[in-house]
Amino acid sequence: MRSTMERLLARLAQLARALTPQTAQQPAQPPLEILRFDEEQLLIRGCDGVLCFERRRHVVKKAGRVVASFEAISQVRLAHHRGGDDHPAYWSVDLHVKGWFADVRVGSSEYDVDASIAAARIATVVGKPVKAW
């Protein structure tokens, strides 16, 4: 059973999509989609597939392989990327991992609400702050 907060967040995301003007262009990447959020795991479909945040093992997996431990993640980054002539503006969510040269990309969305909700849920699961970038 979904909590009241989850229902409100889902409804807020629907309203944001309904109120956002539609353009003929497609988003820069496939949108973020929360597939599962419970006491066992968080599953998010993003730009390169599905990331699994396992609460019991404290690891992030992609295609069955561990890509980061919760301890190695220093922050969840939420960034706005301006649009241009050939692409619309979008929001991205990344995991900043200590000691790595590149962040782990979770995904992106045209909608700030979708990206913010995804970043907040990840931060809740991994116990790290969200930083605007």
MDAnalysis code that builds the backbone (N, CA, C; Angstrom):
import MDAnalysis as mda
import numpy as np

u = mda.Universe.empty(399, n_residues=133, atom_resindex=np.repeat(np.arange(133), 3), trajectory=True)
u.add_TopologyAttr("name", ["N", "CA", "C"] * 133)
u.add_TopologyAttr("resid", np.arange(1, 134))
u.add_TopologyAttr("resname", ["MET", "ARG", "SER", "THR", "MET", "GLU", "ARG", "LEU", "LEU", "ALA", "ARG", "LEU", "ALA", "GLN", "LEU", "ALA", "ARG", "ALA", "LEU", "THR", "PRO", "GLN", "THR", "ALA", "GLN", "GLN", "PRO", "ALA", "GLN", "PRO", "PRO", "LEU", "GLU", "ILE", "LEU", "ARG", "PHE", "ASP", "GLU", "GLU", "GLN", "LEU", "LEU", "ILE", "ARG", "GLY", "CYS", "ASP", "GLY", "VAL", "LEU", "CYS", "PHE", "GLU", "ARG", "ARG", "ARG", "HIS", "VAL", "VAL", "LYS", "LYS", "ALA", "GLY", "ARG", "VAL", "VAL", "ALA", "SER", "PHE", "GLU", "ALA", "ILE", "SER", "GLN", "VAL", "ARG", "LEU", "ALA", "HIS", "HIS", "ARG", "GLY", "GLY", "ASP", "ASP", "HIS", "PRO", "ALA", "TYR", "TRP", "SER", "VAL", "ASP", "LEU", "HIS", "VAL", "LYS", "GLY", "TRP", "PHE", "ALA", "ASP", "VAL", "ARG", "VAL", "GLY", "SER", "SER", "GLU", "TYR", "ASP", "VAL", "ASP", "ALA", "SER", "ILE", "ALA", "ALA", "ALA", "ARG", "ILE", "ALA", "THR", "VAL", "VAL", "GLY", "LYS", "PRO", "VAL", "LYS", "ALA", "TRP"])
u.atoms.positions = np.array([
    [0.843, -1.179, 0.000],
    [0.000, 0.000, 0.000],
    [0.889, 1.243, 0.000],
    [0.568, 2.157, -0.868],
    [1.373, 3.374, -0.989],
    [0.994, 4.360, 0.100],
    [1.988, 5.052, 0.609],
    [1.751, 6.035, 1.656],
    [1.121, 7.294, 1.054],
    [0.611, 8.113, 1.918],
    [0.010, 9.374, 1.485],
    [1.039, 10.241, 0.771],
    [2.277, 10.280, 1.274],
    [3.331, 11.090, 0.656],
    [3.632, 10.593, -0.758],
    [3.703, 9.279, -0.943],
    [3.978, 8.734, -2.276],
    [2.857, 9.075, -3.248],
    [1.608, 9.004, -2.784],
    [0.477, 9.363, -3.649],
    [0.523, 10.839, -4.013],
    [0.869, 11.693, -3.041],
    [0.974, 13.125, -3.324],
    [2.099, 13.420, -4.310],
    [3.250, 12.758, -4.135],
    [4.368, 12.967, -5.056],
    [4.009, 12.508, -6.472],
    [3.331, 11.378, -6.577],
    [2.919, 10.883, -7.894],
    [1.938, 11.856, -8.544],
    [0.996, 12.370, -7.782],
    [0.014, 13.312, -8.316],
    [0.688, 14.624, -8.725],
    [1.640, 15.091, -7.926],
    [2.382, 16.306, -8.250],
    [3.139, 16.148, -9.561],
    [3.747, 14.986, -9.771],
    [4.464, 14.731, -11.015],
    [3.497, 14.738, -12.206],
    [2.309, 14.156, -12.037],
    [1.311, 14.164, -13.110],
    [0.874, 15.586, -13.440],
    [0.629, 16.378, -12.422],
    [0.207, 17.763, -12.645],
    [1.296, 18.578, -13.330],
    [2.545, 18.376, -12.941],
    [3.653, 19.102, -13.567],
    [3.742, 18.775, -15.047],
    [3.576, 17.503, -15.393],
    [3.618, 17.111, -16.814],
    [2.449, 17.719, -17.581],
    [1.283, 17.769, -16.949],
    [0.109, 18.325, -17.612],
    [0.243, 19.827, -17.843],
    [0.919, 20.512, -16.947],
    [1.049, 21.966, -17.048],
    [2.242, 22.423, -17.869],
    [3.171, 21.533, -18.149],
    [4.355, 21.888, -18.918],
    [3.991, 21.951, -20.396],
    [4.316, 23.056, -21.081],
    [4.008, 23.148, -22.510],
    [4.697, 22.029, -23.284],
    [3.970, 21.441, -24.192],
    [4.519, 20.366, -25.010],
    [5.245, 20.952, -26.211],
    [6.383, 20.356, -26.555],
    [7.132, 20.778, -27.728],
    [7.230, 19.619, -28.697],
    [7.568, 19.905, -29.909],
    [7.707, 18.863, -30.925],
    [8.981, 18.054, -30.716],
    [9.938, 18.603, -29.963],
    [11.200, 17.914, -29.750],
    [11.068, 16.864, -28.659],
    [11.884, 15.849, -28.734],
    [11.929, 14.801, -27.736],
    [12.942, 15.182, -26.656],
    [12.828, 14.595, -25.442],
    [13.823, 14.881, -24.416],
    [15.198, 14.408, -24.853],
    [16.234, 15.004, -24.254],
    [17.610, 14.671, -24.621],
    [17.911, 13.199, -24.388],
    [17.301, 12.584, -23.380],
    [17.514, 11.182, -23.066],
    [16.189, 10.599, -22.589],
    [16.092, 9.264, -22.514],
    [14.854, 8.675, -21.985],
    [14.575, 9.203, -20.581],
    [13.308, 9.396, -20.241],
    [12.981, 9.997, -18.948],
    [13.270, 9.066, -17.776],
    [13.409, 9.665, -16.610],
    [13.554, 8.905, -15.371],
    [12.214, 8.269, -15.024],
    [12.261, 7.043, -14.549],
    [11.027, 6.385, -14.137],
    [11.317, 5.546, -12.897],
    [10.575, 5.802, -11.836],
    [10.722, 5.002, -10.625],
    [9.847, 3.769, -10.791],
    [10.493, 2.622, -10.833],
    [9.784, 1.364, -11.048],
    [9.349, 0.717, -9.743],
    [10.154, 0.906, -8.700],
    [9.846, 0.297, -7.404],
    [10.509, 1.119, -6.302],
    [9.761, 1.322, -5.217],
    [10.295, 2.040, -4.069],
    [9.645, 1.450, -2.830],
    [10.389, 0.590, -2.128],
    [9.875, -0.032, -0.920],
    [11.006, -0.248, 0.067],
    [10.728, -1.018, 1.116],
    [11.737, -1.211, 2.157],
    [12.916, -2.071, 1.717],
    [12.793, -2.788, 0.597],
    [13.877, -3.629, 0.099],
    [14.786, -2.912, -0.893],
    [14.166, -2.196, -1.843],
    [14.980, -1.583, -2.884],
    [14.266, -0.438, -3.586],
    [15.086, 0.325, -4.296],
    [14.613, 1.387, -5.176],
    [15.102, 1.024, -6.576],
    [14.180, 0.921, -7.519],
    [14.528, 0.655, -8.912],
    [14.180, 1.877, -9.738],
    [15.166, 2.392, -10.473],
    [14.952, 3.558, -11.324],
    [15.426, 3.244, -12.732],
    [14.545, 3.452, -13.703],
    [14.941, 3.328, -15.104],
    [15.415, 4.689, -15.560],
    [16.639, 4.724, -16.062],
    [17.233, 5.984, -16.496],
    [17.786, 5.874, -17.894],
    [18.800, 6.668, -18.168],
    [19.334, 6.788, -19.521],
    [20.017, 5.520, -20.023],
    [20.642, 4.756, -19.153],
    [21.379, 3.568, -19.589],
    [20.807, 2.271, -19.049],
    [19.572, 2.268, -18.652],
    [18.963, 1.055, -18.117],
    [18.459, 1.267, -16.702],
    [18.319, 0.169, -15.977],
    [17.741, 0.199, -14.635],
    [18.843, 0.128, -13.584],
    [18.784, 1.038, -12.624],
    [19.673, 0.999, -11.463],
    [18.875, 0.470, -10.281],
    [19.487, -0.439, -9.531],
    [18.866, -1.032, -8.356],
    [19.632, -0.588, -7.118],
    [18.959, 0.092, -6.209],
    [19.543, 0.518, -4.943],
    [19.067, -0.477, -3.889],
    [19.943, -1.397, -3.471],
    [19.588, -2.441, -2.514],
    [19.835, -1.951, -1.095],
    [18.780, -1.834, -0.332],
    [18.885, -1.306, 1.023],
    [19.631, -2.250, 1.960],
    [19.412, -3.544, 1.848],
    [20.042, -4.498, 2.774],
    [21.544, -4.612, 2.565],
    [21.975, -4.659, 1.302],
    [23.399, -4.810, 0.995],
    [24.126, -3.469, 0.884],
    [23.367, -2.369, 0.839],
    [23.927, -1.016, 0.734],
    [24.786, -0.858, -0.524],
    [24.238, -1.331, -1.646],
    [24.944, -1.213, -2.916],
    [23.996, -0.751, -4.015],
    [24.594, -0.186, -5.065],
    [23.861, 0.187, -6.276],
    [24.298, -0.787, -7.358],
    [23.320, -1.406, -8.027],
    [23.627, -2.374, -9.079],
    [23.034, -1.930, -10.405],
    [23.717, -2.348, -11.460],
    [23.222, -2.137, -12.815],
    [23.501, -3.423, -13.576],
    [22.477, -3.997, -14.156],
    [22.588, -5.256, -14.894],
    [23.253, -6.341, -14.038],
    [22.912, -6.374, -12.743],
    [23.430, -7.391, -11.846],
    [24.815, -7.154, -11.287],
    [25.473, -6.083, -11.725],
    [26.836, -5.783, -11.252],
    [26.822, -4.578, -10.324],
    [27.615, -4.633, -9.280],
    [27.710, -3.520, -8.330],
    [28.488, -2.382, -8.986],
    [27.873, -1.191, -9.003],
    [28.553, -0.016, -9.559],
    [29.046, 0.926, -8.465],
    [28.464, 0.827, -7.260],
    [28.909, 1.664, -6.142],
    [28.297, 1.158, -4.842],
    [29.016, 1.370, -3.770],
    [28.447, 1.112, -2.448],
    [27.859, 2.424, -1.939],
    [26.927, 2.337, -1.021],
    [26.340, 3.546, -0.459],
    [27.414, 4.407, 0.211],
    [28.385, 3.752, 0.859],
    [29.442, 4.486, 1.558],
    [30.304, 5.296, 0.587],
    [30.462, 4.808, -0.637],
    [31.310, 5.491, -1.618],
    [30.620, 6.707, -2.246],
    [29.318, 6.796, -2.110],
    [28.573, 7.919, -2.690],
    [28.676, 9.105, -1.737],
    [29.145, 10.244, -2.254],
    [29.262, 11.422, -1.390],
    [28.027, 12.315, -1.475],
    [27.357, 12.324, -2.640],
    [26.164, 13.143, -2.803],
    [25.397, 12.729, -4.045],
    [24.136, 13.141, -4.073],
    [23.274, 12.963, -5.243],
    [23.202, 14.333, -5.909],
    [23.587, 14.392, -7.168],
    [23.612, 15.686, -7.866],
    [22.392, 15.838, -8.763],
    [21.763, 16.992, -8.645],
    [20.615, 17.362, -9.477],
    [21.044, 18.595, -10.263],
    [21.075, 18.470, -11.576],
    [21.593, 19.569, -12.402],
    [20.621, 19.946, -13.507],
    [20.552, 21.241, -13.787],
    [19.759, 21.745, -14.910],
    [20.690, 21.994, -16.087],
    [20.272, 21.542, -17.258],
    [21.048, 21.734, -18.485],
    [20.203, 22.574, -19.437],
    [20.750, 23.682, -19.847],
    [20.016, 24.580, -20.743],
    [19.818, 23.944, -22.103],
    [18.710, 24.278, -22.706],
    [18.425, 23.787, -24.048],
    [19.157, 24.607, -25.090],
    [19.138, 24.106, -26.282],
    [19.763, 24.803, -27.397],
    [18.876, 24.696, -28.617],
    [19.433, 25.051, -29.754],
    [18.663, 24.984, -30.992],
    [18.290, 23.549, -31.354],
    [19.156, 22.601, -30.996],
    [18.929, 21.221, -31.399],
    [18.429, 20.307, -30.284],
    [18.240, 20.840, -29.068],
    [17.728, 20.009, -27.978],
    [17.072, 20.881, -26.899],
    [16.063, 20.308, -26.212],
    [15.384, 21.054, -25.155],
    [16.185, 21.036, -23.851],
    [15.832, 21.907, -22.946],
    [16.441, 21.901, -21.615],
    [16.005, 20.631, -20.886],
    [16.854, 20.170, -19.956],
    [16.505, 18.986, -19.184],
    [17.211, 19.018, -17.831],
    [16.794, 18.135, -16.942],
    [17.357, 17.974, -15.605],
    [17.998, 16.604, -15.522],
    [19.171, 16.515, -14.900],
    [19.834, 15.224, -14.747],
    [20.058, 14.901, -13.278],
    [20.138, 13.595, -12.996],
    [20.425, 13.101, -11.660],
    [21.647, 12.193, -11.774],
    [22.674, 12.475, -10.963],
    [23.914, 11.700, -10.966],
    [24.312, 11.361, -9.541],
    [25.088, 10.294, -9.405],
    [25.683, 9.937, -8.119],
    [27.141, 10.348, -8.161],
    [27.552, 11.186, -7.225],
    [28.963, 11.551, -7.140],
    [29.636, 10.526, -6.236],
    [30.555, 9.746, -6.809],
    [31.221, 8.673, -6.083],
    [32.636, 9.109, -5.751],
    [33.010, 8.969, -4.485],
    [34.344, 9.355, -4.017],
    [35.420, 8.567, -4.762],
    [36.448, 9.280, -5.221],
    [37.577, 8.622, -5.858],
    [37.404, 8.296, -7.328],
    [36.229, 8.558, -7.894],
    [35.995, 8.291, -9.310],
    [36.189, 9.576, -10.091],
    [36.578, 9.443, -11.333],
    [36.755, 10.619, -12.174],
    [35.450, 11.057, -12.826],
    [34.482, 10.161, -12.898],
    [33.201, 10.491, -13.514],
    [32.070, 10.089, -12.575],
    [30.975, 10.841, -12.619],
    [29.797, 10.511, -11.835],
    [29.056, 9.339, -12.477],
    [28.222, 8.691, -11.695],
    [27.357, 7.632, -12.222],
    [26.042, 8.296, -12.613],
    [25.731, 8.293, -13.895],
    [24.499, 8.915, -14.385],
    [23.309, 8.014, -14.073],
    [22.339, 8.573, -13.370],
    [21.101, 7.850, -13.093],
    [20.150, 8.038, -14.261],
    [19.935, 9.294, -14.668],
    [19.043, 9.578, -15.781],
    [18.735, 11.052, -15.869],
    [17.822, 11.381, -16.773],
    [17.443, 12.775, -16.968],
    [15.968, 12.865, -17.315],
    [15.437, 14.077, -17.187],
    [14.025, 14.320, -17.469],
    [13.840, 15.759, -17.925],
    [12.858, 15.959, -18.759],
    [12.469, 17.324, -19.132],
    [11.861, 18.044, -17.942],
    [11.317, 17.269, -17.009],
    [10.528, 17.823, -15.917],
    [11.337, 17.897, -14.629],
    [11.430, 19.090, -14.069],
    [12.165, 19.264, -12.820],
    [11.570, 18.457, -11.678],
    [10.249, 18.316, -11.665],
    [9.590, 17.569, -10.593],
    [10.011, 16.101, -10.621],
    [10.031, 15.481, -11.796],
    [10.431, 14.070, -11.904],
    [11.865, 13.872, -11.435],
    [12.763, 14.735, -11.877],
    [14.167, 14.616, -11.483],
    [14.336, 14.875, -9.984],
    [13.615, 15.849, -9.445],
    [13.701, 16.154, -8.019],
    [13.191, 15.007, -7.163],
    [12.094, 14.395, -7.574],
    [11.544, 13.263, -6.824],
    [12.515, 12.095, -6.859],
    [13.081, 11.804, -8.023],
    [14.054, 10.710, -8.136],
    [15.264, 10.982, -7.251],
    [15.796, 12.204, -7.297],
    [16.962, 12.557, -6.485],
    [16.640, 12.449, -4.993],
    [15.456, 12.897, -4.584],
    [15.065, 12.834, -3.175],
    [14.929, 11.394, -2.704],
    [14.358, 10.547, -3.528],
    [14.208, 9.138, -3.130],
    [15.564, 8.443, -3.045],
    [16.456, 8.741, -3.983],
    [17.804, 8.157, -3.923],
    [18.506, 8.622, -2.653],
    [18.433, 9.917, -2.375],
    [19.089, 10.476, -1.186],
    [18.549, 9.835, 0.087],
    [17.260, 9.580, 0.129],
    [16.650, 8.931, 1.283],
    [17.204, 7.522, 1.463],
    [17.319, 6.779, 0.378],
    [17.789, 5.391, 0.443],
    [19.268, 5.320, 0.807],
    [20.103, 6.133, 0.162],
    [21.557, 6.041, 0.394],
    [22.023, 6.884, 1.578],
    [21.173, 7.764, 2.088],
    [21.535, 8.572, 3.240],
    [22.548, 9.661, 2.937],
    [22.479, 10.221, 1.746],
    [23.391, 11.292, 1.338],
    [22.580, 12.500, 0.892],
    [23.196, 13.704, 0.900],
    [22.446, 14.912, 0.530],
    [22.290, 15.061, -0.992],
    [21.261, 15.804, -1.358],
    [21.077, 16.217, -2.757],
    [21.726, 17.577, -2.898],
    [22.535, 17.749, -3.928],
    [23.180, 19.029, -4.204],
    [22.753, 19.518, -5.574],
    [22.324, 20.773, -5.649],
    [22.008, 21.382, -6.951],
    [23.318, 21.716, -7.629],
    [23.414, 21.403, -8.880],
    [24.661, 21.563, -9.612],
    [24.477, 22.454, -10.794],
])
